[in-house]
């Protein structure tokens, strides 16, 4: 599986009289490529229905290979993008006195 992404975050703060204002943004880009064999999901064998209900398999089998050019490969590509912003104003009843 190959995963990578870019994440950009920035916050701006400004204090004026009795207000403390923060403005921020976050940009996230995360494309992902999964390369698996066709037998990536394992096969389970159970003794009986009660073993199945209790999630106690007798055997689990899965064929896999590490060869780069293996047959029966399946590939999935997913893109995700996120943009989030916020504005926060902390207001006090009285401004802080200058000393």
Phi and psi in radians as a Rosetta constraint file:
Dihedral C 1 N 2 CA 2 C 2 CIRCULARHARMONIC -1.996 0.35
Dihedral N 2 CA 2 C 2 N 3 CIRCULARHARMONIC 2.198 0.35
Dihedral C 2 N 3 CA 3 C 3 CIRCULARHARMONIC -2.350 0.35
Dihedral N 3 CA 3 C 3 N 4 CIRCULARHARMONIC 2.392 0.35
Dihedral C 3 N 4 CA 4 C 4 CIRCULARHARMONIC -2.730 0.35
Dihedral N 4 CA 4 C 4 N 5 CIRCULARHARMONIC 2.911 0.35
Dihedral C 4 N 5 CA 5 C 5 CIRCULARHARMONIC -3.034 0.35
Dihedral N 5 CA 5 C 5 N 6 CIRCULARHARMONIC 2.908 0.35
Dihedral C 5 N 6 CA 6 C 6 CIRCULARHARMONIC -2.106 0.35
Dihedral N 6 CA 6 C 6 N 7 CIRCULARHARMONIC 2.451 0.35
Dihedral C 6 N 7 CA 7 C 7 CIRCULARHARMONIC -2.340 0.35
Dihedral N 7 CA 7 C 7 N 8 CIRCULARHARMONIC 2.077 0.35
Dihedral C 7 N 8 CA 8 C 8 CIRCULARHARMONIC -2.065 0.35
Dihedral N 8 CA 8 C 8 N 9 CIRCULARHARMONIC 2.220 0.35
Dihedral C 8 N 9 CA 9 C 9 CIRCULARHARMONIC -2.366 0.35
Dihedral N 9 CA 9 C 9 N 10 CIRCULARHARMONIC 2.412 0.35
Dihedral C 9 N 10 CA 10 C 10 CIRCULARHARMONIC -2.609 0.35
Dihedral N 10 CA 10 C 10 N 11 CIRCULARHARMONIC 2.518 0.35
Dihedral C 10 N 11 CA 11 C 11 CIRCULARHARMONIC -2.341 0.35
Dihedral N 11 CA 11 C 11 N 12 CIRCULARHARMONIC 2.365 0.35
Dihedral C 11 N 12 CA 12 C 12 CIRCULARHARMONIC -2.020 0.35
Dihedral N 12 CA 12 C 12 N 13 CIRCULARHARMONIC 2.287 0.35
Dihedral C 12 N 13 CA 13 C 13 CIRCULARHARMONIC -2.076 0.35
Dihedral N 13 CA 13 C 13 N 14 CIRCULARHARMONIC 2.467 0.35
Dihedral C 13 N 14 CA 14 C 14 CIRCULARHARMONIC -2.517 0.35
Dihedral N 14 CA 14 C 14 N 15 CIRCULARHARMONIC 2.223 0.35
Dihedral C 14 N 15 CA 15 C 15 CIRCULARHARMONIC -1.957 0.35
Dihedral N 15 CA 15 C 15 N 16 CIRCULARHARMONIC 2.177 0.35
Dihedral C 15 N 16 CA 16 C 16 CIRCULARHARMONIC -2.473 0.35
Dihedral N 16 CA 16 C 16 N 17 CIRCULARHARMONIC 2.071 0.35
Dihedral C 16 N 17 CA 17 C 17 CIRCULARHARMONIC 0.895 0.35
Dihedral N 17 CA 17 C 17 N 18 CIRCULARHARMONIC -2.063 0.35
Dihedral C 17 N 18 CA 18 C 18 CIRCULARHARMONIC -1.746 0.35
Dihedral N 18 CA 18 C 18 N 19 CIRCULARHARMONIC 0.315 0.35
Dihedral C 18 N 19 CA 19 C 19 CIRCULARHARMONIC -1.959 0.35
Dihedral N 19 CA 19 C 19 N 20 CIRCULARHARMONIC 2.389 0.35
Dihedral C 19 N 20 CA 20 C 20 CIRCULARHARMONIC -2.122 0.35
Dihedral N 20 CA 20 C 20 N 21 CIRCULARHARMONIC 1.827 0.35
Dihedral C 20 N 21 CA 21 C 21 CIRCULARHARMONIC -1.835 0.35
Dihedral N 21 CA 21 C 21 N 22 CIRCULARHARMONIC 2.338 0.35
Dihedral C 21 N 22 CA 22 C 22 CIRCULARHARMONIC -2.217 0.35
Dihedral N 22 CA 22 C 22 N 23 CIRCULARHARMONIC 2.345 0.35
Dihedral C 22 N 23 CA 23 C 23 CIRCULARHARMONIC -2.217 0.35
Dihedral N 23 CA 23 C 23 N 24 CIRCULARHARMONIC 2.313 0.35
Dihedral C 23 N 24 CA 24 C 24 CIRCULARHARMONIC -2.477 0.35
Dihedral N 24 CA 24 C 24 N 25 CIRCULARHARMONIC 2.785 0.35
Dihedral C 24 N 25 CA 25 C 25 CIRCULARHARMONIC -2.510 0.35
Dihedral N 25 CA 25 C 25 N 26 CIRCULARHARMONIC 2.580 0.35
Dihedral C 25 N 26 CA 26 C 26 CIRCULARHARMONIC -2.421 0.35
Dihedral N 26 CA 26 C 26 N 27 CIRCULARHARMONIC 2.213 0.35
Dihedral C 26 N 27 CA 27 C 27 CIRCULARHARMONIC -2.061 0.35
Dihedral N 27 CA 27 C 27 N 28 CIRCULARHARMONIC 2.231 0.35
Dihedral C 27 N 28 CA 28 C 28 CIRCULARHARMONIC -2.283 0.35
Dihedral N 28 CA 28 C 28 N 29 CIRCULARHARMONIC 2.227 0.35
Dihedral C 28 N 29 CA 29 C 29 CIRCULARHARMONIC -2.189 0.35
Dihedral N 29 CA 29 C 29 N 30 CIRCULARHARMONIC 2.122 0.35
Dihedral C 29 N 30 CA 30 C 30 CIRCULARHARMONIC -2.414 0.35
Dihedral N 30 CA 30 C 30 N 31 CIRCULARHARMONIC 1.473 0.35
Dihedral C 30 N 31 CA 31 C 31 CIRCULARHARMONIC -1.365 0.35
Dihedral N 31 CA 31 C 31 N 32 CIRCULARHARMONIC 2.512 0.35
Dihedral C 31 N 32 CA 32 C 32 CIRCULARHARMONIC -2.364 0.35
Dihedral N 32 CA 32 C 32 N 33 CIRCULARHARMONIC 2.384 0.35
Dihedral C 32 N 33 CA 33 C 33 CIRCULARHARMONIC -2.138 0.35
Dihedral N 33 CA 33 C 33 N 34 CIRCULARHARMONIC 2.159 0.35
Dihedral C 33 N 34 CA 34 C 34 CIRCULARHARMONIC -1.901 0.35
Dihedral N 34 CA 34 C 34 N 35 CIRCULARHARMONIC 2.242 0.35
Dihedral C 34 N 35 CA 35 C 35 CIRCULARHARMONIC -2.122 0.35
Dihedral N 35 CA 35 C 35 N 36 CIRCULARHARMONIC 2.025 0.35
Dihedral C 35 N 36 CA 36 C 36 CIRCULARHARMONIC -2.320 0.35
Dihedral N 36 CA 36 C 36 N 37 CIRCULARHARMONIC 2.852 0.35
Dihedral C 36 N 37 CA 37 C 37 CIRCULARHARMONIC -1.379 0.35
Dihedral N 37 CA 37 C 37 N 38 CIRCULARHARMONIC 2.894 0.35
Dihedral C 37 N 38 CA 38 C 38 CIRCULARHARMONIC -1.182 0.35
Dihedral N 38 CA 38 C 38 N 39 CIRCULARHARMONIC -0.323 0.35
Dihedral C 38 N 39 CA 39 C 39 CIRCULARHARMONIC -1.775 0.35
Dihedral N 39 CA 39 C 39 N 40 CIRCULARHARMONIC 0.506 0.35
Dihedral C 39 N 40 CA 40 C 40 CIRCULARHARMONIC -1.082 0.35
Dihedral N 40 CA 40 C 40 N 41 CIRCULARHARMONIC -0.697 0.35
Dihedral C 40 N 41 CA 41 C 41 CIRCULARHARMONIC -1.378 0.35
Dihedral N 41 CA 41 C 41 N 42 CIRCULARHARMONIC 2.166 0.35
Dihedral C 41 N 42 CA 42 C 42 CIRCULARHARMONIC -1.237 0.35
Dihedral N 42 CA 42 C 42 N 43 CIRCULARHARMONIC 2.865 0.35
Dihedral C 42 N 43 CA 43 C 43 CIRCULARHARMONIC -1.884 0.35
Dihedral N 43 CA 43 C 43 N 44 CIRCULARHARMONIC 2.278 0.35
Dihedral C 43 N 44 CA 44 C 44 CIRCULARHARMONIC -1.918 0.35
Dihedral N 44 CA 44 C 44 N 45 CIRCULARHARMONIC 2.539 0.35
Dihedral C 44 N 45 CA 45 C 45 CIRCULARHARMONIC -2.151 0.35
Dihedral N 45 CA 45 C 45 N 46 CIRCULARHARMONIC 2.287 0.35
Dihedral C 45 N 46 CA 46 C 46 CIRCULARHARMONIC -2.067 0.35
Dihedral N 46 CA 46 C 46 N 47 CIRCULARHARMONIC 2.598 0.35
Dihedral C 46 N 47 CA 47 C 47 CIRCULARHARMONIC -1.181 0.35
Dihedral N 47 CA 47 C 47 N 48 CIRCULARHARMONIC -0.764 0.35
Dihedral C 47 N 48 CA 48 C 48 CIRCULARHARMONIC -2.758 0.35
Dihedral N 48 CA 48 C 48 N 49 CIRCULARHARMONIC -3.134 0.35
Dihedral C 48 N 49 CA 49 C 49 CIRCULARHARMONIC -1.116 0.35
Dihedral N 49 CA 49 C 49 N 50 CIRCULARHARMONIC -0.657 0.35
Dihedral C 49 N 50 CA 50 C 50 CIRCULARHARMONIC -1.108 0.35
Dihedral N 50 CA 50 C 50 N 51 CIRCULARHARMONIC -0.668 0.35
Dihedral C 50 N 51 CA 51 C 51 CIRCULARHARMONIC -1.126 0.35
Dihedral N 51 CA 51 C 51 N 52 CIRCULARHARMONIC -0.667 0.35
Dihedral C 51 N 52 CA 52 C 52 CIRCULARHARMONIC -1.121 0.35
Dihedral N 52 CA 52 C 52 N 53 CIRCULARHARMONIC -0.789 0.35
Dihedral C 52 N 53 CA 53 C 53 CIRCULARHARMONIC -1.117 0.35
Dihedral N 53 CA 53 C 53 N 54 CIRCULARHARMONIC -0.647 0.35
Dihedral C 53 N 54 CA 54 C 54 CIRCULARHARMONIC -1.506 0.35
Dihedral N 54 CA 54 C 54 N 55 CIRCULARHARMONIC 0.070 0.35
Dihedral C 54 N 55 CA 55 C 55 CIRCULARHARMONIC 0.987 0.35
Dihedral N 55 CA 55 C 55 N 56 CIRCULARHARMONIC 0.861 0.35
Dihedral C 55 N 56 CA 56 C 56 CIRCULARHARMONIC -2.176 0.35
Dihedral N 56 CA 56 C 56 N 57 CIRCULARHARMONIC 1.456 0.35
Dihedral C 56 N 57 CA 57 C 57 CIRCULARHARMONIC -1.277 0.35
Dihedral N 57 CA 57 C 57 N 58 CIRCULARHARMONIC 2.642 0.35
Dihedral C 57 N 58 CA 58 C 58 CIRCULARHARMONIC -1.332 0.35
Dihedral N 58 CA 58 C 58 N 59 CIRCULARHARMONIC -0.638 0.35
Dihedral C 58 N 59 CA 59 C 59 CIRCULARHARMONIC -2.685 0.35
Dihedral N 59 CA 59 C 59 N 60 CIRCULARHARMONIC 2.562 0.35
Dihedral C 59 N 60 CA 60 C 60 CIRCULARHARMONIC -2.262 0.35
Dihedral N 60 CA 60 C 60 N 61 CIRCULARHARMONIC 2.232 0.35
Dihedral C 60 N 61 CA 61 C 61 CIRCULARHARMONIC -2.202 0.35
Dihedral N 61 CA 61 C 61 N 62 CIRCULARHARMONIC 2.409 0.35
Dihedral C 61 N 62 CA 62 C 62 CIRCULARHARMONIC -2.641 0.35
Dihedral N 62 CA 62 C 62 N 63 CIRCULARHARMONIC 2.227 0.35
Dihedral C 62 N 63 CA 63 C 63 CIRCULARHARMONIC -1.621 0.35
Dihedral N 63 CA 63 C 63 N 64 CIRCULARHARMONIC 2.333 0.35
Dihedral C 63 N 64 CA 64 C 64 CIRCULARHARMONIC -2.553 0.35
Dihedral N 64 CA 64 C 64 N 65 CIRCULARHARMONIC 2.804 0.35
Dihedral C 64 N 65 CA 65 C 65 CIRCULARHARMONIC -2.490 0.35
Dihedral N 65 CA 65 C 65 N 66 CIRCULARHARMONIC 2.649 0.35
Dihedral C 65 N 66 CA 66 C 66 CIRCULARHARMONIC -1.792 0.35
Dihedral N 66 CA 66 C 66 N 67 CIRCULARHARMONIC 0.060 0.35
Dihedral C 66 N 67 CA 67 C 67 CIRCULARHARMONIC -1.205 0.35
Dihedral N 67 CA 67 C 67 N 68 CIRCULARHARMONIC 2.386 0.35
Dihedral C 67 N 68 CA 68 C 68 CIRCULARHARMONIC -1.163 0.35
Dihedral N 68 CA 68 C 68 N 69 CIRCULARHARMONIC -0.698 0.35
Dihedral C 68 N 69 CA 69 C 69 CIRCULARHARMONIC -1.832 0.35
Dihedral N 69 CA 69 C 69 N 70 CIRCULARHARMONIC 0.668 0.35
Dihedral C 69 N 70 CA 70 C 70 CIRCULARHARMONIC -1.231 0.35
Dihedral N 70 CA 70 C 70 N 71 CIRCULARHARMONIC 2.561 0.35
Dihedral C 70 N 71 CA 71 C 71 CIRCULARHARMONIC -1.275 0.35
Dihedral N 71 CA 71 C 71 N 72 CIRCULARHARMONIC 2.890 0.35
Dihedral C 71 N 72 CA 72 C 72 CIRCULARHARMONIC 1.145 0.35
Dihedral N 72 CA 72 C 72 N 73 CIRCULARHARMONIC 0.477 0.35
Dihedral C 72 N 73 CA 73 C 73 CIRCULARHARMONIC -1.438 0.35
Dihedral N 73 CA 73 C 73 N 74 CIRCULARHARMONIC 2.520 0.35
Dihedral C 73 N 74 CA 74 C 74 CIRCULARHARMONIC -2.154 0.35
Dihedral N 74 CA 74 C 74 N 75 CIRCULARHARMONIC 2.411 0.35
Dihedral C 74 N 75 CA 75 C 75 CIRCULARHARMONIC -2.169 0.35
Dihedral N 75 CA 75 C 75 N 76 CIRCULARHARMONIC 2.450 0.35
Dihedral C 75 N 76 CA 76 C 76 CIRCULARHARMONIC -2.321 0.35
Dihedral N 76 CA 76 C 76 N 77 CIRCULARHARMONIC 2.372 0.35
Dihedral C 76 N 77 CA 77 C 77 CIRCULARHARMONIC -2.168 0.35
Dihedral N 77 CA 77 C 77 N 78 CIRCULARHARMONIC 2.182 0.35
Dihedral C 77 N 78 CA 78 C 78 CIRCULARHARMONIC -2.222 0.35
Dihedral N 78 CA 78 C 78 N 79 CIRCULARHARMONIC 2.464 0.35
Dihedral C 78 N 79 CA 79 C 79 CIRCULARHARMONIC -2.046 0.35
Dihedral N 79 CA 79 C 79 N 80 CIRCULARHARMONIC 2.434 0.35
Dihedral C 79 N 80 CA 80 C 80 CIRCULARHARMONIC -2.328 0.35
Dihedral N 80 CA 80 C 80 N 81 CIRCULARHARMONIC 2.329 0.35
Dihedral C 80 N 81 CA 81 C 81 CIRCULARHARMONIC -2.314 0.35
Dihedral N 81 CA 81 C 81 N 82 CIRCULARHARMONIC 2.398 0.35
Dihedral C 81 N 82 CA 82 C 82 CIRCULARHARMONIC -2.373 0.35
Dihedral N 82 CA 82 C 82 N 83 CIRCULARHARMONIC 2.346 0.35
Dihedral C 82 N 83 CA 83 C 83 CIRCULARHARMONIC -2.267 0.35
Dihedral N 83 CA 83 C 83 N 84 CIRCULARHARMONIC 2.112 0.35
Dihedral C 83 N 84 CA 84 C 84 CIRCULARHARMONIC -2.263 0.35
Dihedral N 84 CA 84 C 84 N 85 CIRCULARHARMONIC 2.416 0.35
Dihedral C 84 N 85 CA 85 C 85 CIRCULARHARMONIC -2.315 0.35
Dihedral N 85 CA 85 C 85 N 86 CIRCULARHARMONIC 2.759 0.35
Dihedral C 85 N 86 CA 86 C 86 CIRCULARHARMONIC -2.634 0.35
Dihedral N 86 CA 86 C 86 N 87 CIRCULARHARMONIC 2.678 0.35
Dihedral C 86 N 87 CA 87 C 87 CIRCULARHARMONIC -2.315 0.35
Dihedral N 87 CA 87 C 87 N 88 CIRCULARHARMONIC 2.223 0.35
Dihedral C 87 N 88 CA 88 C 88 CIRCULARHARMONIC -2.235 0.35
Dihedral N 88 CA 88 C 88 N 89 CIRCULARHARMONIC 2.268 0.35
Dihedral C 88 N 89 CA 89 C 89 CIRCULARHARMONIC -2.151 0.35
Dihedral N 89 CA 89 C 89 N 90 CIRCULARHARMONIC 1.857 0.35
Dihedral C 89 N 90 CA 90 C 90 CIRCULARHARMONIC -1.572 0.35
Dihedral N 90 CA 90 C 90 N 91 CIRCULARHARMONIC 1.989 0.35
Dihedral C 90 N 91 CA 91 C 91 CIRCULARHARMONIC -1.935 0.35
Dihedral N 91 CA 91 C 91 N 92 CIRCULARHARMONIC 2.314 0.35
Dihedral C 91 N 92 CA 92 C 92 CIRCULARHARMONIC -1.920 0.35
Dihedral N 92 CA 92 C 92 N 93 CIRCULARHARMONIC 2.576 0.35
Dihedral C 92 N 93 CA 93 C 93 CIRCULARHARMONIC -1.050 0.35
Dihedral N 93 CA 93 C 93 N 94 CIRCULARHARMONIC -0.712 0.35
Dihedral C 93 N 94 CA 94 C 94 CIRCULARHARMONIC -2.114 0.35
Dihedral N 94 CA 94 C 94 N 95 CIRCULARHARMONIC 2.483 0.35
Dihedral C 94 N 95 CA 95 C 95 CIRCULARHARMONIC -1.227 0.35
Dihedral N 95 CA 95 C 95 N 96 CIRCULARHARMONIC 2.626 0.35
Dihedral C 95 N 96 CA 96 C 96 CIRCULARHARMONIC -1.249 0.35
Dihedral N 96 CA 96 C 96 N 97 CIRCULARHARMONIC 2.366 0.35
Dihedral C 96 N 97 CA 97 C 97 CIRCULARHARMONIC -1.229 0.35
Dihedral N 97 CA 97 C 97 N 98 CIRCULARHARMONIC 2.549 0.35
Dihedral C 97 N 98 CA 98 C 98 CIRCULARHARMONIC -1.392 0.35
Dihedral N 98 CA 98 C 98 N 99 CIRCULARHARMONIC 2.325 0.35
